[in-house]
Each structure stands twice: as structure tokens, then as C-alpha cells.
Amino acid sequence: MNTIIEPFRIKSVEPIRMTTREERTTFLENAHYNLFALDSENVIIDLLTDSGTSSMSANQWASVMRGDESYAGSPSFDRFHKAVHHLMPFSHIIPTHQGRAAEKILFSIIGGPGKYILNNTHFDTTRANIEFTGAEAIDLVIAEGKIPDSEHPFKGNMDIARLEAFIKEKGPENIPLVMLTVTNNSGGGQPVSMENIKETKYICMKYDIPLFLDACRFAENAYFIKLREPAYANVKVETIVQEMFSYADGCTMSAKKDALVNMGGWLAMNNPVWAEVARNLLILTEGFPTYGGLSGRDLEAIAVGLVEVVDEDYLHYRISSTQYLGRHLTEAGIPIVKPAGGHAIYIDARNMLPHITPLEYPGQSLAVELYLHAGIRACEIGTVMFGLQMDGTEKAAPMDLVRLAIPRRVYTQSHIDYVIEALTEINQNKAKLEGMKIVWQPKQLRHFSARFLPINSVQNQKENFSKAFQAENA
Ligand SMILES: *Cc1c(COP(=O)(O)O)cnc(C)c1O
């Protein structure tokens, strides 16, 4: 059977309000063409992110009622600890309110000027927390990881030769930690192979440097190992996960991804000295070590989520439906980053819309049209997000992508078919899409709040006319 069916029935539904193109035009104008400024109630299918947007199961909701909200020593912490420890057997497991809180604590302990933290590709909050301490965040993903249409099965792999060369050059004493992000989010949700995890561990051991996993999408990564690494074809995903973590000395985790909950995270490690300092820092900003930044009920939902996320029927549905979207977009002639990642499909908007130059934001133009045409919200990952330089000038980002991130267990096959149809129609009329210009922006992280106008819009022409008029008469 080839039809992908969701391995669940729906017991509780969340209505979607349907909107017309005319309504969406108004919503978009009011949002200054920035999709972050839309009310989510006016979005038909929201593919902005897979973070914190998962749907919880009946079992998770039942566990919420069991949550014990005692300040210290809650049995909910025991259940959380047991579930995490089963997959990730570290000596110290410290709950936090989300992944970045775990990063903040970890790098406060081991970061600082003159230090280097190496990773396949650092996620933005990881990089920001490292740089905040004065340390440098270095990306060492394999060369294929940066080529959009390279079909390498493990594009998230660490470049082992560059890793060792970097350690030799800077000295192991300046490298407190090596990380591997599984799957590599900033690199397109691409997995890391077990072989590469082992090779990375081998180099780390040689120079006595601990290895941590940025574990956010550990279950998706493990499933890719099962599908693509022949030695693991018949190994249970749960066992693959345990093996992945057996090579690590600790991890940071955002439960908003592969723990199937809406909020939460943890920091785990074997080093008792670091763990002691981490618990003291935890008390300052997150809370007592048996709850961290979370309620007892959150800890319960995570404990159940960790069992459900390694279920192979779930993972089969999860990865097949992302691949189904990727395959149909490719068949429709839409260029995407290949192979399809675990949690998202990335459309290569620069390649799809060659008539729009990077500084006219082809990714933003496509994301705006996707909303206008079908009420689908996606995220530009390109020149709008990365193009603004420190000195206020602007340059094209390496790629102009539009990310379609798929929330876990939220949308059905027919929702995905709707997304495919919308993009196919847009692709047929793509010559009509026009570039955008930014009419206002903040100094940093402009993608969240910048205001745009379509280049040929009446408003834009009026604005240009009045500027020219004022200049002439000044
Ligand atoms: C989401 C994410 C984080 C940060 O987690 P938050 O819960 O959003 O703070 C860190 N690393 C990766 C790879 C992520 O995807």
C-alpha cells in the first residue's frame, strides 16, 4: 500500500477558518506583508515552524491530569527522568523551560573569550548563546551539506578532517565541547549517520573533548539511520536512539520538537562537576532541579511523548509525508533542497523566480503569494533573514529559501495535497510574481518585524513619487 494514512484517529478537532483571497489581501496589507505579523486565526495552514506546534495524544492529555505540582520531589519528575534516561542514559538530567535555556546554562559554564564550540551547524539560539559568552561558534558540516541539490543521504554529517585540523590548529585546551545537531536544522533538517557520530566521538576522545548532541530531532535522525544506513535496517529505532546517545557525554534538548509537547526542554550530561554548577544556575533563572522551568503536568506529557515519538508507525508517517510533499513539488517542477529533510521542505525561491533579484527578496515574494493564493503561511529563510550587515548595508544571503515546516501530527494528507496544489498553481504563473522592497526595518533580526511593499504596487509608486517630489522641492 502506498497511500500514507495518519496512524491516529481524531478525537478533538480545532476548526480552521476559511478565508477568501480578498480578505487575505487586507490582512496582508495590515501586516505590512510580514507573515509574522498575521493573526494565526487568519491562516488556513500554518507551516511557519514545527517548534511547539505538535498535537498531543489522548494519552498525553490523560497524563496531564496526573501531574503532581509539588515544589520538590514530585513523582512527575521521576516519570520524566525515567523516560529521558531510558533513551538518553546520562547521569544528570536537568529540566528547563525550553532548549535555549539549556544552552544558556551550558555555555555560561564552559564558554568565554578564546573558546571555540564546534558543531556540524549551530542553530541560531545555540550560536547566540555561545557568542554571548565571548566564545566562537564554528560550523564544520561536510561540503555536500551546503549544495542544495546534492542527494547525499547524510548531509548533516560533520567534516571529520576539518574537525581534526581545527582542533590541532586552535589546541584542544581551547575547545571545551564539540556538538552534533541531529538532525541538522539550519542545514535543511538533514540527518547525521551513526558512522559519523562514531567518527566524531573517536576524534573527541583522541583529544579528550566531550561530545554533546543538540538532540531536538533525535527520533527523526534515528529513523533516517534506519532507512539509509544498511547496518541498521533491522534495528529498532529505540535501540538506534540509545546507541546514538551512548557516544555522547551529554545533550541539550528542546521538547518542542521530538518530545511531542508544546513547551519544555532539558540539559543532560555525565560530568558531575558541570552538573553541580548547572543546577545552581538553574535555580537562579529556571527553578528547583526537579521541575526546572516546567510544571509537573508538562513533565508528564514529555514522558509520554518520548514513548510515542520513537514509535515506528508514527515515524514512518512523519518522514513519508514530508517526502511525499517534496516528491510532488519536484514533479511539479518546483526546485527544492534535496533530499527532503525530516521536519520541513525548503523551496529554492531564487532558482524558482530568477526574474526577482536577491535584493528584491524572491523568498519573501513567494511566501507572500502562498499566503494570498491559499492562506498558507511559510517562512522566508534568505536575504530578508540574513542579508542585513552589521554596518547597515545589505547583501544577498547564500540562498533564498522558503521553508515549509510540518507540525507533528497536526495536518492530514489532504492538507498536504492542498499545499501541493497551491504551489503548483503559483509555479504555473510565477512570471507574475514581483519583488518586494523593505520600507521599514529594525537594526537586528529584521525578518520578525520589517515592513514590506510589492515593488510595483500603487502604494510604492506613490511613495516613490512623493519622495522624489520632496527632494526636488527641498
Ligand atoms: C529549536 C531548536 C533549539 C532551541 O530550542 P527552543 O526550545 O526553541 O529554545 C536548539 N537547537 C535546535 C537544532 C533547534 O531546532
PDBQT file of the ligand as one rigid body, heavy atoms in Angstrom, charges set to zero:
ROOT
HETATM    1  C1  LIG A 501      14.534  24.746  18.343  1.00  0.00    +0.000 C 
HETATM    2  C2  LIG A 501      15.966  24.423  18.440  1.00  0.00    +0.000 A 
HETATM    3  C3  LIG A 501      16.747  24.871  19.510  1.00  0.00    +0.000 A 
HETATM    4  C4  LIG A 501      16.212  25.802  20.581  1.00  0.00    +0.000 C 
HETATM    5  O1  LIG A 501      15.141  25.286  21.264  1.00  0.00    +0.000 OA
HETATM    6  P1  LIG A 501      13.950  26.216  21.838  1.00  0.00    +0.000 P 
HETATM    7  O2  LIG A 501      13.081  25.265  22.570  1.00  0.00    +0.000 OA
HETATM    8  O3  LIG A 501      13.285  26.880  20.671  1.00  0.00    +0.000 OA
HETATM    9  O4  LIG A 501      14.592  27.223  22.753  1.00  0.00    +0.000 OA
HETATM   10  C5  LIG A 501      18.079  24.485  19.537  1.00  0.00    +0.000 A 
HETATM   11  N1  LIG A 501      18.609  23.721  18.571  1.00  0.00    +0.000 NA
HETATM   12  C6  LIG A 501      17.884  23.272  17.522  1.00  0.00    +0.000 A 
HETATM   13  C7  LIG A 501      18.522  22.403  16.488  1.00  0.00    +0.000 C 
HETATM   14  C8  LIG A 501      16.542  23.613  17.424  1.00  0.00    +0.000 A 
HETATM   15  O5  LIG A 501      15.826  23.177  16.369  1.00  0.00    +0.000 OA
ENDROOT
TORSDOF 0
